[in-house]
């Protein structure tokens, strides 16, 4: 079994007086693809934001390679090897595709290797090579999602956090993006995926965690969960 790259142990996090996730424990092993699924408001986005340092961890801990990262500023977490592709992409619309991509290279090491990484990103996403001088705000939804993923890759992460990468996109575009995510994973990047398309998430990930009301309700190999009657009733109406 591969070692754990990321481990959450009893994590509680939220906003103001509201606790969005409580007692969440999960792990992502080196080079693994893990999905986190659940209904709207279950706490999926909050979990990703807690990992990335964007929401404070009130209890429990988040470890990367066995070292505690909960409590560190987001920049330090990125420097440790975690990059986050947020829901809604959050690009700078009046900057070009290339400028948005280059913003992802913020650490000394990623800045040093920026030309090499940029070449790899444009190889993965040829459409971005064609659009590199175009303003990000004029791109299609699929092109914006590619840019957001490419920007995260510019940080040269070991773990990629993806929040709803298929949201609002046509099926053919979604298929292309997931093909690229598979290639990124084959390059050795682990993936923790939050995805509203449960069927695709279960097919894509090796293991899956199910969040309900801020807690982990089910976990296990994705193939096993796909056959679980509770999953079928909750997500497939069977």
DRENZABA-330725 format. One record per residue (C-alpha): chain; residue in three letters; x, y negated, z negated; residue number from 1. Coordinates in pm, whole numbers, plus 32768, in hexadecimal, padded with zeros to 4 digits. Example, Ala and Ser with C-alpha at 12.3 -4.5 7.8 and 13.67 -1.06 7.14 Angstrom:
  numi  dodren     u     v     w  vexlo
     A     ALA  84CE  81C2  7CF4      1
     A     SER  8557  806A  7D36      2
END
This chain:
  numi  dodren     u     v     w  vexlo
     A     UNK  8000  8000  8000      1
     A     UNK  8080  7EA7  805D      2
     A     UNK  80C9  7DB5  7F3E      3
     A     UNK  7FD2  7CA7  7EDF      4
     A     UNK  8026  7B59  7F7D      5
     A     UNK  7F03  7A9F  7EDD      6
     A     UNK  7E4F  7AFF  7D9C      7
     A     UNK  7D2E  7A54  7CEB      8
     A     UNK  7CED  7AC3  7B86      9
     A     UNK  7BAB  7A54  7ADC     10
     A     UNK  7B9C  7907  7B93     11
     A     UNK  7A96  7808  7B2C     12
     A     UNK  7A75  76C7  7BF5     13
     A     UNK  7973  75C1  7C4B     14
     A     UNK  7919  7454  7C73     15
     A     UNK  78D2  7372  7B4B     16
     A     UNK  77E9  742A  7A5F     17
     A     UNK  7791  7530  7B65     18
     A     UNK  7845  767E  7B60     19
     A     UNK  7845  7709  7CC2     20
     A     UNK  7913  7846  7C8D     21
     A     UNK  794D  7907  7B4C     22
     A     UNK  7A2B  7A2E  7AFF     23
     A     UNK  7A97  7A5F  7C6A     24
     A     UNK  7BAF  7B5D  7C95     25
     A     UNK  7C30  7BC2  7DEA     26
     A     UNK  7D72  7C00  7EA4     27
     A     UNK  7E03  7BE8  8001     28
     A     UNK  7F29  7CC8  804E     29
     A     UNK  804C  7C6A  812D     30
     A     UNK  7FDE  7C69  8299     31
     A     UNK  7E77  7CC6  8243     32
     A     UNK  7D2B  7C3B  82C1     33
     A     UNK  7C29  7C12  81AD     34
     A     UNK  7AC8  7B88  81D5     35
     A     UNK  79FD  7ACE  80D0     36
     A     UNK  788A  7AD4  8121     37
     A     UNK  774C  7A65  8073     38
     A     UNK  761A  798C  8099     39
     A     UNK  7626  7810  80AE     40
     A     UNK  7685  777F  7F5C     41
     A     UNK  7721  78C2  7EDF     42
     A     UNK  786F  7818  7E9C     43
     A     UNK  793D  7881  7FCA     44
     A     UNK  79BC  7727  8029     45
     A     UNK  7A01  76D2  7EBD     46
     A     UNK  7AD6  780B  7E9E     47
     A     UNK  7BAC  77A2  7FC8     48
     A     UNK  7BCA  7640  7F45     49
     A     UNK  7C32  76C2  7DF0     50
     A     UNK  7D44  7792  7E91     51
     A     UNK  7DC1  7663  7F50     52
     A     UNK  7DC1  757E  7E20     53
     A     UNK  7CA6  74A4  7EA1     54
     A     UNK  7BC1  750A  7D80     55
     A     UNK  7C54  753A  7C23     56
     A     UNK  7C5B  769A  7B94     57
     A     UNK  7BB7  767B  7A3D     58
     A     UNK  7BF6  77E0  79CA     59
     A     UNK  7CBA  7904  7A4E     60
     A     UNK  7DDF  78E3  7B3C     61
     A     UNK  7E49  78F1  7CA6     62
     A     UNK  7F96  7998  7CF3     63
     A     UNK  8063  7997  7E33     64
     A     UNK  816E  7AA5  7E3E     65
     A     UNK  8141  7AD2  7CC7     66
     A     UNK  817D  7963  7C78     67
     A     UNK  8064  788B  7BF0     68
     A     UNK  7FF7  777A  7CE2     69
     A     UNK  7EB1  770D  7C3D     70
     A     UNK  7EEB  75B1  7BB7     71
     A     UNK  7FE7  7556  7CC4     72
     A     UNK  7F9A  7438  7DB6     73
     A     UNK  7F22  749D  7F11     74
     A     UNK  806A  7435  7FB6     75
     A     UNK  812B  7527  7ED9     76
     A     UNK  8038  763F  7F2E     77
     A     UNK  8065  75FC  80A2     78
     A     UNK  81DE  75FE  806E     79
     A     UNK  81B7  7751  7FC7     80
     A     UNK  8120  77E3  8102     81
     A     UNK  7FA6  77AC  80FD     82
     A     UNK  7EF1  76E5  820B     83
     A     UNK  7D7E  7695  820B     84
     A     UNK  7C9C  7668  833B     85
     A     UNK  7B6E  75B6  82A2     86
     A     UNK  7A04  75D2  8307     87
     A     UNK  79B6  74C0  8401     88
     A     UNK  7B21  74B4  847D     89
     A     UNK  7B64  7356  83EC     90
     A     UNK  7C3E  72DA  8509     91
     A     UNK  7CA2  7171  8540     92
     A     UNK  7BC3  711A  866A     93
     A     UNK  7C87  6FE8  86E2     94
     A     UNK  7DD2  70A4  86E9     95
     A     UNK  7E40  7189  8803     96
     A     UNK  7E40  7302  87EF     97
     A     UNK  7FBA  7303  87D2     98
     A     UNK  7FB7  71FF  86BD     99
     A     UNK  7EB6  72C8  85FB    100
     A     UNK  7F87  7402  8623    101
     A     UNK  80C8  735B  85B5    102
     A     UNK  8021  72E0  8477    103
     A     UNK  801D  744A  8403    104
     A     UNK  8197  7458  83EF    105
     A     UNK  81C2  73A8  82A0    106
     A     UNK  82CE  7470  81EA    107
     A     UNK  8442  7442  8236    108
     A     UNK  8459  75A1  82C7    109
     A     UNK  8324  757C  83A4    110
     A     UNK  839C  7427  841D    111
     A     UNK  84EF  74BA  8476    112
     A     UNK  844A  75CD  8540    113
     A     UNK  8333  74F7  85CE    114
     A     UNK  8394  7517  8741    115
     A     UNK  83A9  7692  8724    116
     A     UNK  825E  76AD  866C    117
     A     UNK  81AD  75BC  8756    118
     A     UNK  821B  768D  887E    119
     A     UNK  8188  77C3  87D9    120
     A     UNK  803E  7712  878C    121
     A     UNK  801D  769A  88F4    122
     A     UNK  806A  77FC  896A    123
     A     UNK  7F54  7882  888D    124
     A     UNK  7E62  7774  88FD    125
     A     UNK  7EAF  7716  8A68    126
     A     UNK  7D80  7631  8A6D    127
     A     UNK  7E2D  7555  896C    128
     A     UNK  7F5E  753C  8A4B    129
     A     UNK  7E79  74B3  8B5A    130
     A     UNK  7DD3  73C4  8A64    131
     A     UNK  7F01  7360  8992    132
     A     UNK  7EEA  71EF  89F3    133
     A     UNK  7D6F  71E2  89CF    134
     A     UNK  7CCA  7144  889E    135
     A     UNK  7C4F  724F  87AE    136
     A     UNK  7AFB  71A9  8791    137
     A     UNK  7AB8  71E9  8903    138
     A     UNK  7AF5  7362  88F0    139
     A     UNK  79E9  746E  88F9    140
     A     UNK  7996  7521  87B4    141
     A     UNK  7A65  764E  8815    142
     A     UNK  7B91  7578  8871    143
     A     UNK  7B74  74C0  8726    144
     A     UNK  7B74  760C  866C    145
     A     UNK  7CA9  767A  872B    146
     A     UNK  7D52  7532  86CD    147
     A     UNK  7CF9  7560  855E    148
     A     UNK  7D8A  76C0  855E    149
     A     UNK  7EBD  764A  861A    150
     A     UNK  7EF3  752F  8521    151
     A     UNK  7EF0  762C  8404    152
     A     UNK  7FE9  7709  84BC    153
     A     UNK  80D7  75E3  84DB    154
     A     UNK  8117  760D  8364    155
     A     UNK  81A0  776C  83B1    156
     A     UNK  80BF  7812  82AC    157
     A     UNK  80CE  7973  8228    158
     A     UNK  7F5A  7960  81D2    159
     A     UNK  7E4C  78B2  829C    160
     A     UNK  7D05  784F  81F2    161
     A     UNK  7BED  7830  82F1    162
     A     UNK  7A9D  7798  8298    163
     A     UNK  7986  77E9  8391    164
     A     UNK  7A56  77E5  84D3    165
     A     UNK  792C  7852  85AA    166
     A     UNK  7838  774D  852A    167
     A     UNK  777B  76A0  8644    168
     A     UNK  783F  7745  875C    169
     A     UNK  77C6  780F  8887    170
     A     UNK  77FD  7988  8870    171
     A     UNK  78FE  798D  898B    172
     A     UNK  79CA  7880  88D9    173
     A     UNK  79B1  7937  878E    174
     A     UNK  7A31  7A76  8831    175
     A     UNK  7B5E  79BC  88BE    176
     A     UNK  7BB0  791C  876F    177
     A     UNK  7BA0  7A68  86B8    178
     A     UNK  7C83  7B05  87BD    179
     A     UNK  7D7F  79F5  876F    180
     A     UNK  7D55  7A2B  85F9    181
     A     UNK  7DA7  7B9B  8630    182
     A     UNK  7EE5  7B34  86E8    183
     A     UNK  7F40  7A48  85CB    184
     A     UNK  7F12  7B66  84D7    185
     A     UNK  7FEE  7C4A  85AB    186
     A     UNK  80FC  7B40  8588    187
     A     UNK  80F5  7B8E  8413    188
     A     UNK  8009  7A81  838E    189
     A     UNK  7F0C  7AFE  828C    190
     A     UNK  7DA9  7A77  82AE    191
     A     UNK  7C98  7A32  81AE    192
     A     UNK  7B5E  79F2  8278    193
     A     UNK  7A15  7954  820D    194
     A     UNK  791E  799B  8324    195
     A     UNK  77A4  797A  8346    196
     A     UNK  779D  7A7A  8460    197
     A     UNK  77A2  7BA9  837B    198
     A     UNK  77AF  7CA8  8495    199
     A     UNK  78E4  7C07  852A    200
     A     UNK  7988  7BD9  83D6    201
     A     UNK  795C  7D47  837D    202
     A     UNK  79E8  7DB5  84CC    203
     A     UNK  7B11  7CC9  84B7    204
     A     UNK  7B84  7CFB  834F    205
     A     UNK  7C1C  7E31  82B3    206
     A     UNK  7B80  7DE5  8161    207
     A     UNK  7A5A  7D0D  80F7    208
     A     UNK  79DF  7C66  7FBA    209
     A     UNK  7872  7C01  7F91    210
     A     UNK  7827  7ACB  7EC1    211
     A     UNK  76D1  7AA1  7E21    212
     A     UNK  7681  7976  7D44    213
     A     UNK  77F1  792B  7D0F    214
     A     UNK  785F  7A89  7CAC    215
     A     UNK  78E7  7BB6  7D69    216
     A     UNK  77C7  7CA9  7D97    217
     A     UNK  7869  7DA9  7E7F    218
     A     UNK  79C2  7DEF  7F09    219
     A     UNK  7A6F  7EFA  7FD1    220
     A     UNK  7AD9  7F67  812D    221
     A     UNK  7A0B  7EB3  8232    222
     A     UNK  79A3  7FF7  82DD    223
     A     UNK  7912  8078  8197    224
     A     UNK  7859  7F34  814D    225
     A     UNK  77C9  7F30  82AD    226
     A     UNK  7714  8072  8255    227
     A     UNK  76A7  7FFD  80FB    228
     A     UNK  752C  7FE7  80DD    229
     A     UNK  7541  7EA7  800F    230
     A     UNK  7607  7DFD  8125    231
     A     UNK  7516  7E7B  822E    232
     A     UNK  73EA  7DF4  816E    233
     A     UNK  7487  7CA6  8114    234
     A     UNK  7526  7C4E  8262    235
     A     UNK  7494  7D29  8372    236
     A     UNK  732A  7D42  8301    237
     A     UNK  732E  7EBE  82FC    238
END
